[in-house]
């Protein structure tokens, strides 16, 4: 499994960002081959305040599927929306996912 990780910097207008985010996530959910969408609100770091407000992770079966998904009209629309609203305020990364189940004792 692979994922696209998008880190959103803390916006100047949090309320406007939250209104935009609802519509943006709806666009993301329409991207084909999306296996899972995970949204995390960031509230701090071990040394204090984080420069990031939100993390969105989009999971796909493999790199080929992810690349096809990112070329789709739905992904192009979501990317254009992101560029319009959050220009220069996001960090986008691609990652391989390794999961390990652990039992609590």
Buried (B, 14 or more C-beta within 10 A) or exposed (E): BBBBBBBBBBBEEEEEBEEBBEEBEEBBEEBEBBBEBEEEEBEEEEEEEBEBBBBBBBBBEEEEBBEEBBEBEBBEBBBEBBEEBBEEBBEEEEEEEEEEEEEEE
